[in-house]
Amino acid sequence: MRQELHSLQIMTRGKGLVPIDRPVLDWVEQSGIETGLLTLWCRHTSASLVVQENADPTVRTDIERYFETLVPEQPGRYIHDDEGPDDMPAHLRAMLTNTQLSIPVADGRPVLGMWQGLYLFEHRARPHRREIALHLIGD
């Protein structure tokens, strides 16, 4: 049994779903671990991780629009606004999604479905550098 630990730095352009498949898949492949469990951990409280369709970009657009409706940015609606009107909505959106994912690894690759992609979901309006910790355990 082996373990590998890695950190990804992801630059965002502001709100939206940022594909992270390629760096994750490349790192798992380079690890040499054939069978195991991959854990991804987002080290932030205003961004999250999601598994979502990777074929039709309108799915991402609809998801982003849905979250704008579900958790709106309305001045005066939230007490916590230290970093602007998107501050508390970003925390709520992160809470409603995931900051951690666990994905089985088989044949040296995360076991994702044909239409599944990995995304960092940025919930803040301005660009950020986000860190994702990757942990892989297996043989």
N, CA, C and O atoms as a DFTB+ gen file, in Angstrom:
556 C
 N C O
     1  1       0.858      -1.177       0.000
     2  2       0.000       0.000       0.000
     3  2       0.901       1.236       0.000
     4  3       1.840       1.341       0.789
     5  1       0.589       2.172      -0.912
     6  2       1.328       3.429      -1.007
     7  2       0.371       4.607      -0.866
     8  3      -0.838       4.482      -1.064
     9  1       0.948       5.749      -0.517
    10  2       0.188       6.991      -0.474
    11  2       0.951       8.064      -1.239
    12  3       2.181       8.104      -1.213
    13  1       0.218       8.921      -1.912
    14  2       0.789      10.072      -2.598
    15  2      -0.035      11.293      -2.218
    16  3      -1.252      11.212      -2.050
    17  1       0.648      12.424      -2.085
    18  2      -0.013      13.680      -1.738
    19  2       0.477      14.746      -2.700
    20  3       1.663      14.803      -3.025
    21  1      -0.438      15.590      -3.155
    22  2      -0.103      16.615      -4.134
    23  2      -1.020      17.813      -3.922
    24  3      -2.095      17.684      -3.336
    25  1      -0.598      18.965      -4.396
    26  2      -1.410      20.170      -4.319
    27  2      -1.523      20.786      -5.710
    28  3      -0.515      20.985      -6.389
    29  1      -2.740      21.086      -6.130
    30  2      -2.983      21.776      -7.392
    31  2      -3.311      23.234      -7.121
    32  3      -4.084      23.541      -6.213
    33  1      -2.738      24.119      -7.888
    34  2      -3.084      25.535      -7.843
    35  2      -3.930      25.820      -9.079
    36  3      -3.483      25.594     -10.203
    37  1      -5.136      26.310      -8.879
    38  2      -6.062      26.574      -9.969
    39  2      -6.400      28.061      -9.974
    40  3      -6.880      28.601      -8.978
    41  1      -6.146      28.711     -11.096
    42  2      -6.527      30.117     -11.262
    43  2      -7.952      30.179     -11.815
    44  3      -8.287      29.494     -12.781
    45  1      -8.770      31.004     -11.193
    46  2     -10.134      31.192     -11.685
    47  2     -10.259      32.579     -12.300
    48  3      -9.434      33.458     -12.051
    49  1     -11.286      32.763     -13.093
    50  2     -11.555      34.072     -13.702
    51  2     -12.707      34.778     -13.007
    52  3     -13.188      35.809     -13.478
    53  1     -13.140      34.231     -11.906
    54  2     -14.342      34.705     -11.232
    55  2     -15.332      33.561     -11.213
    56  3     -14.960      32.411     -11.447
    57  1     -16.576      33.862     -10.939
    58  2     -17.612      32.840     -10.787
    59  2     -17.660      31.884     -11.963
    60  3     -17.516      32.272     -13.122
    61  1     -17.868      30.617     -11.622
    62  2     -18.081      29.633     -12.663
    63  2     -17.415      28.305     -12.382
    64  3     -16.670      28.152     -11.414
    65  1     -17.696      27.355     -13.245
    66  2     -17.154      26.007     -13.145
    67  2     -15.876      25.922     -13.979
    68  3     -15.886      26.176     -15.184
    69  1     -14.784      25.563     -13.318
    70  2     -13.469      25.472     -13.954
    71  2     -13.104      23.994     -14.075
    72  3     -12.971      23.317     -13.055
    73  1     -12.938      23.472     -15.298
    74  2     -12.563      22.063     -15.450
    75  2     -11.185      21.793     -14.841
    76  3     -10.238      22.544     -15.073
    77  1     -11.084      20.712     -14.061
    78  2      -9.794      20.343     -13.465
    79  2      -9.425      18.897     -13.786
    80  3      -8.494      18.349     -13.196
    81  1     -10.151      18.273     -14.720
    82  2      -9.888      16.871     -15.071
    83  2      -8.426      16.633     -15.436
    84  3      -7.771      15.756     -14.873
    85  1      -7.924      17.419     -16.377
    86  2      -6.607      17.138     -16.952
    87  2      -5.507      17.101     -15.895
    88  3      -4.767      16.118     -15.853
    89  1      -5.353      18.115     -15.037
    90  2      -4.278      18.018     -14.050
    91  2      -4.472      16.885     -13.047
    92  3      -3.495      16.299     -12.579
    93  1      -5.723      16.574     -12.712
    94  2      -5.992      15.474     -11.775
    95  2      -5.655      14.135     -12.432
    96  3      -4.956      13.313     -11.840
    97  1      -6.147      13.915     -13.650
    98  2      -5.879      12.655     -14.352
    99  2      -4.379      12.471     -14.593
   100  3      -3.854      11.370     -14.429
   101  1      -3.692      13.546     -14.980
   102  2      -2.244      13.457     -15.214
   103  2      -1.501      13.068     -13.946
   104  3      -0.603      12.227     -13.985
   105  1      -1.871      13.679     -12.811
   106  2      -1.177      13.382     -11.556
   107  2      -1.422      11.935     -11.124
   108  3      -0.491      11.253     -10.697
   109  1      -2.660      11.465     -11.229
   110  2      -2.961      10.075     -10.858
   111  2      -2.139       9.132     -11.727
   112  3      -1.552       8.178     -11.216
   113  1      -2.088       9.383     -13.019
   114  2      -1.316       8.530     -13.920
   115  2       0.170       8.522     -13.545
   116  3       0.807       7.468     -13.543
   117  1       0.716       9.692     -13.231
   118  2       2.136       9.789     -12.875
   119  2       2.450       9.119     -11.548
   120  3       3.598       8.750     -11.299
   121  1       1.457       8.957     -10.701
   122  2       1.691       8.351      -9.386
   123  2       2.088       6.883      -9.496
   124  3       2.800       6.364      -8.637
   125  1       1.631       6.216     -10.550
   126  2       1.907       4.796     -10.707
   127  2       0.989       3.895      -9.899
   128  3       1.123       2.672      -9.949
   129  1       0.060       4.480      -9.156
   130  2      -0.896       3.676      -8.380
   131  2      -2.004       3.209      -9.317
   132  3      -2.648       4.022      -9.981
   133  1      -2.224       1.900      -9.369
   134  2      -3.195       1.306     -10.291
   135  2      -4.595       1.170      -9.700
   136  3      -5.590       1.353     -10.402
   137  1      -4.672       0.847      -8.406
   138  2      -5.947       0.619      -7.744
   139  2      -5.924       1.328      -6.401
   140  3      -4.995       1.148      -5.614
   141  1      -6.948       2.136      -6.136
   142  2      -6.957       2.838      -4.867
   143  2      -8.118       3.798      -4.743
   144  3      -9.161       3.639      -5.377
   145  1      -7.905       4.797      -3.909
   146  2      -8.927       5.806      -3.650
   147  2      -8.278       7.182      -3.713
   148  3      -7.280       7.451      -3.044
   149  1      -8.870       8.047      -4.535
   150  2      -8.409       9.425      -4.685
   151  2      -9.343      10.335      -3.903
   152  3     -10.564      10.259      -4.042
   153  1      -8.763      11.188      -3.087
   154  2      -9.525      12.204      -2.373
   155  2      -9.059      13.571      -2.849
   156  3      -7.859      13.837      -2.919
   157  1     -10.010      14.431      -3.176
   158  2      -9.732      15.819      -3.529
   159  2     -10.329      16.688      -2.429
   160  3     -11.457      16.461      -1.993
   161  1      -9.571      17.675      -1.986
   162  2     -10.019      18.547      -0.901
   163  2      -9.796      19.993      -1.306
   164  3      -8.664      20.382      -1.594
   165  1     -10.847      20.796      -1.334
   166  2     -10.762      22.222      -1.645
   167  2     -10.484      22.978      -0.353
   168  3     -11.257      22.897       0.601
   169  1      -9.368      23.720      -0.329
   170  2      -8.936      24.381       0.904
   171  2      -9.520      25.789       1.050
   172  3      -8.825      26.718       1.461
   173  1     -10.797      25.933       0.711
   174  2     -11.423      27.262       0.740
   175  2     -12.873      27.143       1.192
   176  3     -13.480      26.075       1.102
   177  1     -13.423      28.265       1.683
   178  2     -14.813      28.274       2.128
   179  2     -15.731      29.021       1.167
   180  3     -16.919      29.188       1.442
   181  1     -15.178      29.474       0.034
   182  2     -16.005      30.177      -0.950
   183  2     -15.803      29.607      -2.357
   184  3     -16.057      30.281      -3.356
   185  1     -15.348      28.369      -2.415
   186  2     -15.242      27.602      -3.658
   187  2     -15.510      26.151      -3.298
   188  3     -15.431      25.772      -2.130
   189  1     -15.827      25.335      -4.303
   190  2     -16.154      23.947      -4.010
   191  2     -15.750      23.042      -5.167
   192  3     -15.220      23.503      -6.178
   193  1     -16.005      21.764      -5.004
   194  2     -15.688      20.756      -6.013
   195  2     -16.969      20.050      -6.420
   196  3     -17.813      19.747      -5.577
   197  1     -17.113      19.789      -7.707
   198  2     -18.285      19.056      -8.176
   199  2     -17.898      18.103      -9.304
   200  3     -16.941      18.331     -10.044
   201  1     -18.670      17.036      -9.405
   202  2     -18.615      16.136     -10.556
   203  2     -19.855      16.466     -11.363
   204  3     -20.971      16.452     -10.845
   205  1     -19.644      16.766     -12.653
   206  2     -20.777      17.176     -13.465
   207  2     -20.537      16.813     -14.921
   208  3     -19.429      16.431     -15.297
   209  1     -21.574      16.930     -15.737
   210  2     -21.461      16.604     -17.156
   211  2     -20.352      17.426     -17.807
   212  3     -20.193      18.616     -17.534
   213  1     -19.587      16.754     -18.681
   214  2     -18.469      17.430     -19.337
   215  2     -18.647      17.553     -20.848
   216  3     -17.717      17.974     -21.536
   217  1     -19.814      17.197     -21.381
   218  2     -19.997      17.199     -22.832
   219  2     -20.649      18.488     -23.339
   220  3     -20.148      19.103     -24.281
   221  1     -21.728      18.889     -22.740
   222  2     -22.484      20.046     -23.215
   223  2     -22.248      21.233     -22.279
   224  3     -22.670      21.191     -21.123
   225  1     -21.579      22.295     -22.755
   226  2     -21.280      23.442     -21.891
   227  2     -22.517      24.182     -21.391
   228  3     -22.425      24.950     -20.434
   229  1     -23.674      23.967     -22.019
   230  2     -24.873      24.643     -21.527
   231  2     -25.297      24.105     -20.155
   232  3     -26.003      24.786     -19.412
   233  1     -24.865      22.887     -19.824
   234  2     -25.140      22.355     -18.484
   235  2     -24.467      23.248     -17.443
   236  3     -25.085      23.603     -16.439
   237  1     -23.217      23.610     -17.674
   238  2     -22.497      24.492     -16.740
   239  2     -23.192      25.840     -16.641
   240  3     -23.341      26.386     -15.548
   241  1     -23.618      26.379     -17.779
   242  2     -24.313      27.671     -17.779
   243  2     -25.578      27.588     -16.942
   244  3     -25.848      28.479     -16.137
   245  1     -26.359      26.523     -17.124
   246  2     -27.599      26.369     -16.354
   247  2     -27.321      26.215     -14.860
   248  3     -28.049      26.766     -14.035
   249  1     -26.280      25.476     -14.511
   250  2     -25.926      25.313     -13.096
   251  2     -25.549      26.656     -12.486
   252  3     -26.008      27.001     -11.397
   253  1     -24.724      27.402     -13.182
   254  2     -24.296      28.712     -12.677
   255  2     -25.497      29.637     -12.509
   256  3     -25.598      30.333     -11.499
   257  1     -26.404      29.655     -13.474
   258  2     -27.616      30.485     -13.376
   259  2     -28.500      30.036     -12.216
   260  3     -29.063      30.867     -11.503
   261  1     -28.621      28.735     -12.030
   262  2     -29.434      28.204     -10.938
   263  2     -28.910      28.683      -9.585
   264  3     -29.688      29.094      -8.724
   265  1     -27.601      28.629      -9.402
   266  2     -27.030      29.064      -8.126
   267  2     -27.193      30.566      -7.916
   268  3     -27.303      31.019      -6.777
   269  1     -27.209      31.343      -9.000
   270  2     -27.469      32.783      -8.871
   271  2     -28.888      33.017      -8.349
   272  3     -29.121      33.945      -7.576
   273  1     -29.832      32.177      -8.771
   274  2     -31.217      32.284      -8.317
   275  2     -31.376      31.710      -6.911
   276  3     -32.065      32.290      -6.072
   277  1     -30.739      30.570      -6.659
   278  2     -30.870      29.886      -5.373
   279  2     -30.286      30.707      -4.225
   280  3     -30.884      30.806      -3.154
   281  1     -29.119      31.289      -4.460
   282  2     -28.439      32.085      -3.426
   283  2     -28.082      33.438      -4.044
   284  3     -26.948      33.644      -4.476
   285  1     -29.044      34.354      -4.084
   286  2     -28.809      35.634      -4.754
   287  2     -27.901      36.567      -3.958
   288  3     -27.802      36.494      -2.733
   289  1     -27.254      37.431      -4.701
   290  2     -26.473      38.508      -4.082
   291  2     -27.379      39.725      -4.004
   292  3     -27.633      40.394      -5.006
   293  1     -27.860      39.999      -2.806
   294  2     -28.744      41.139      -2.612
   295  2     -28.209      41.972      -1.457
   296  3     -28.140      41.492      -0.326
   297  1     -27.831      43.215      -1.731
   298  2     -27.346      44.078      -0.648
   299  2     -28.353      44.135       0.494
   300  3     -29.550      44.321       0.273
   301  1     -27.855      43.974       1.710
   302  2     -28.701      44.017       2.888
   303  2     -29.326      42.690       3.268
   304  3     -29.892      42.573       4.355
   305  1     -29.242      41.695       2.414
   306  2     -29.847      40.396       2.713
   307  2     -29.050      39.615       3.756
   308  3     -29.627      38.884       4.561
   309  1     -27.733      39.768       3.743
   310  2     -26.845      38.998       4.620
   311  2     -26.101      39.942       5.565
   312  3     -25.778      41.072       5.199
   313  1     -25.836      39.476       6.760
   314  2     -25.057      40.246       7.727
   315  2     -23.581      40.231       7.349
   316  3     -22.915      41.266       7.390
   317  1     -23.075      39.066       6.983
   318  2     -21.649      38.916       6.656
   319  2     -21.393      39.389       5.222
   320  3     -21.801      38.744       4.256
   321  1     -20.708      40.531       5.109
   322  2     -20.367      41.059       3.786
   323  2     -18.998      41.742       3.828
   324  3     -18.759      42.728       3.130
   325  1     -18.109      41.200       4.656
   326  2     -16.797      41.816       4.857
   327  2     -16.023      42.028       3.560
   328  3     -15.288      43.006       3.428
   329  1     -16.187      41.115       2.604
   330  2     -15.433      41.198       1.358
   331  2     -16.326      41.546       0.171
   332  3     -15.944      41.321      -0.977
   333  1     -17.493      42.084       0.432
   334  2     -18.369      42.503      -0.644
   335  2     -19.670      41.722      -0.700
   336  3     -19.883      40.805       0.094
   337  1     -20.537      42.080      -1.632
   338  2     -21.868      41.472      -1.701
   339  2     -21.864      39.997      -2.109
   340  3     -22.872      39.311      -1.939
   341  1     -20.743      39.500      -2.647
   342  2     -20.689      38.077      -3.013
   343  2     -20.089      37.220      -1.903
   344  3     -19.957      36.007      -2.069
   345  1     -19.726      37.822      -0.782
   346  2     -19.026      37.108       0.293
   347  2     -19.892      36.011       0.911
   348  3     -19.547      34.833       0.817
   349  1     -20.990      36.370       1.530
   350  2     -21.839      35.358       2.174
   351  2     -22.494      34.426       1.164
   352  3     -22.562      33.225       1.426
   353  1     -22.983      34.913       0.018
   354  2     -23.516      33.964      -0.966
   355  2     -22.485      32.913      -1.385
   356  3     -22.847      31.760      -1.619
   357  1     -21.217      33.290      -1.483
   358  2     -20.170      32.322      -1.847
   359  2     -20.040      31.239      -0.781
   360  3     -19.874      30.064      -1.107
   361  1     -20.116      31.626       0.486
   362  2     -20.036      30.635       1.563
   363  2     -21.238      29.688       1.512
   364  3     -21.082      28.479       1.687
   365  1     -22.423      30.227       1.277
   366  2     -23.617      29.383       1.208
   367  2     -23.561      28.426       0.018
   368  3     -23.936      27.260       0.142
   369  1     -23.097      28.909      -1.127
   370  2     -22.986      28.046      -2.308
   371  2     -21.985      26.921      -2.076
   372  3     -22.208      25.786      -2.497
   373  1     -20.884      27.240      -1.406
   374  2     -19.896      26.200      -1.094
   375  2     -20.494      25.162      -0.142
   376  3     -20.237      23.965      -0.274
   377  1     -21.286      25.628       0.805
   378  2     -21.911      24.723       1.769
   379  2     -22.913      23.788       1.083
   380  3     -23.085      22.648       1.513
   381  1     -23.564      24.256       0.034
   382  2     -24.572      23.453      -0.669
   383  2     -23.970      22.467      -1.665
   384  3     -24.677      21.599      -2.178
   385  1     -22.697      22.590      -1.938
   386  2     -22.030      21.676      -2.863
   387  2     -21.040      20.833      -2.067
   388  3     -21.382      20.369      -0.979
   389  1     -19.834      20.618      -2.567
   390  2     -18.857      19.772      -1.873
   391  2     -17.510      20.471      -1.774
   392  3     -17.088      21.155      -2.707
   393  1     -16.848      20.301      -0.658
   394  2     -15.450      20.738      -0.575
   395  2     -14.518      19.535      -0.655
   396  3     -13.297      19.690      -0.662
   397  1     -15.099      18.328      -0.716
   398  2     -14.316      17.092      -0.768
   399  2     -14.990      16.100      -1.700
   400  3     -16.213      15.961      -1.701
   401  1     -14.169      15.407      -2.502
   402  2     -14.662      14.322      -3.347
   403  2     -13.798      13.095      -3.121
   404  3     -12.591      13.220      -2.917
   405  1     -14.394      11.915      -3.154
   406  2     -13.664      10.646      -3.111
   407  2     -14.016       9.874      -4.370
   408  3     -15.190       9.670      -4.676
   409  1     -12.991       9.446      -5.098
   410  2     -13.204       8.765      -6.374
   411  2     -12.348       7.509      -6.402
   412  3     -11.141       7.589      -6.174
   413  1     -12.944       6.342      -6.678
   414  2     -12.138       5.133      -6.824
   415  2     -11.180       5.273      -8.006
   416  3     -11.454       5.990      -8.968
   417  1     -10.054       4.571      -7.909
   418  2      -9.076       4.522      -8.990
   419  2      -8.919       3.061      -9.403
   420  3      -8.705       2.187      -8.564
   421  1      -9.029       2.810     -10.706
   422  2      -8.848       1.460     -11.255
   423  2      -8.060       1.590     -12.554
   424  3      -8.272       2.515     -13.337
   425  1      -7.162       0.662     -12.761
   426  2      -6.321       0.684     -13.958
   427  2      -5.582       2.012     -14.103
   428  3      -5.365       2.490     -15.217
   429  1      -5.198       2.605     -12.975
   430  2      -4.409       3.839     -12.984
   431  2      -5.170       5.101     -13.329
   432  3      -4.559       6.127     -13.627
   433  1      -6.520       5.046     -13.295
   434  2      -7.340       6.218     -13.639
   435  2      -8.518       6.349     -12.679
   436  3      -9.077       5.341     -12.247
   437  1      -8.903       7.586     -12.339
   438  2     -10.137       7.755     -11.569
   439  2     -11.309       7.150     -12.334
   440  3     -11.402       7.288     -13.554
   441  1     -12.195       6.486     -11.616
   442  2     -13.335       5.809     -12.228
   443  2     -14.463       6.826     -12.393
   444  3     -15.359       6.940     -11.558
   445  1     -14.382       7.553     -13.494
   446  2     -15.415       8.532     -13.828
   447  2     -16.252       7.987     -14.975
   448  3     -15.744       7.268     -15.835
   449  1     -17.530       8.329     -14.986
   450  2     -18.394       7.937     -16.086
   451  2     -18.031       8.693     -17.357
   452  3     -17.305       9.685     -17.317
   453  1     -18.539       8.219     -18.468
   454  2     -18.206       8.792     -19.764
   455  2     -18.460      10.296     -19.830
   456  3     -17.690      11.025     -20.456
   457  1     -19.529      10.765     -19.195
   458  2     -19.904      12.171     -19.288
   459  2     -19.588      12.950     -18.015
   460  3     -20.059      14.075     -17.846
   461  1     -18.801      12.366     -17.125
   462  2     -18.495      13.043     -15.867
   463  2     -17.160      13.783     -15.959
   464  3     -16.153      13.241     -16.414
   465  1     -17.188      15.021     -15.518
   466  2     -15.981      15.824     -15.431
   467  2     -15.815      16.352     -14.025
   468  3     -16.787      16.454     -13.276
   469  1     -14.586      16.689     -13.661
   470  2     -14.271      17.270     -12.356
   471  2     -14.143      18.775     -12.510
   472  3     -13.494      19.266     -13.434
   473  1     -14.771      19.500     -11.591
   474  2     -14.760      20.956     -11.673
   475  2     -14.495      21.591     -10.310
   476  3     -14.954      21.107      -9.276
   477  1     -13.746      22.680     -10.342
   478  2     -13.687      23.602      -9.222
   479  2     -14.806      24.611      -9.485
   480  3     -14.878      25.194     -10.567
   481  1     -15.657      24.812      -8.516
   482  2     -16.780      25.747      -8.657
   483  2     -16.414      27.011      -7.884
   484  3     -16.491      27.049      -6.656
   485  1     -16.020      28.029      -8.615
   486  2     -15.661      29.318      -7.996
   487  2     -16.947      30.084      -7.727
   488  3     -17.778      30.267      -8.616
   489  1     -17.097      30.530      -6.474
   490  2     -18.307      31.236      -6.083
   491  2     -18.098      32.728      -5.888
   492  3     -19.061      33.447      -5.619
   493  1     -16.882      33.211      -6.015
   494  2     -16.594      34.638      -5.851
   495  2     -16.528      35.322      -7.211
   496  3     -16.171      34.696      -8.209
   497  1     -16.872      36.607      -7.248
   498  2     -16.935      37.361      -8.501
   499  2     -15.553      37.649      -9.086
   500  3     -15.392      37.651     -10.306
   501  1     -14.573      37.888      -8.249
   502  2     -13.250      38.231      -8.790
   503  2     -12.377      36.989      -8.912
   504  3     -12.636      35.982      -8.254
   505  1     -11.348      37.052      -9.747
   506  2     -10.439      35.906      -9.897
   507  2      -9.740      35.551      -8.587
   508  3      -9.458      36.419      -7.760
   509  1      -9.471      34.274      -8.417
   510  2      -8.757      33.771      -7.241
   511  2      -7.785      32.679      -7.658
   512  3      -7.942      32.053      -8.706
   513  1      -6.781      32.462      -6.823
   514  2      -5.942      31.273      -6.959
   515  2      -6.420      30.319      -5.880
   516  3      -6.364      30.632      -4.690
   517  1      -6.888      29.156      -6.300
   518  2      -7.446      28.170      -5.375
   519  2      -6.512      26.975      -5.281
   520  3      -5.842      26.603      -6.244
   521  1      -6.488      26.387      -4.097
   522  2      -5.642      25.215      -3.872
   523  2      -6.528      23.998      -3.625
   524  3      -7.477      24.042      -2.842
   525  1      -6.191      22.916      -4.316
   526  2      -6.876      21.644      -4.115
   527  2      -5.831      20.624      -3.695
   528  3      -4.849      20.404      -4.404
   529  1      -6.044      20.001      -2.539
   530  2      -5.150      18.944      -2.068
   531  2      -5.645      17.620      -2.651
   532  3      -6.836      17.313      -2.612
   533  1      -4.706      16.844      -3.192
   534  2      -5.013      15.524      -3.737
   535  2      -4.304      14.468      -2.896
   536  3      -3.111      14.596      -2.620
   537  1      -5.011      13.448      -2.495
   538  2      -4.439      12.354      -1.728
   539  2      -4.869      11.060      -2.418
   540  3      -6.052      10.844      -2.682
   541  1      -3.891      10.209      -2.702
   542  2      -4.170       8.945      -3.367
   543  2      -3.538       7.837      -2.536
   544  3      -2.359       7.894      -2.188
   545  1      -4.343       6.831      -2.226
   546  2      -3.863       5.682      -1.478
   547  2      -4.232       4.430      -2.255
   548  3      -5.353       4.300      -2.748
   549  1      -3.284       3.510      -2.359
   550  2      -3.552       2.267      -3.077
   551  2      -2.294       1.528      -3.461
   552  3      -1.220       1.772      -2.911
   553  1      -2.434       0.620      -4.411
   554  2      -1.328      -0.201      -4.896
   555  2      -1.054       0.073      -6.360
   556  3      -0.153      -0.529      -6.942
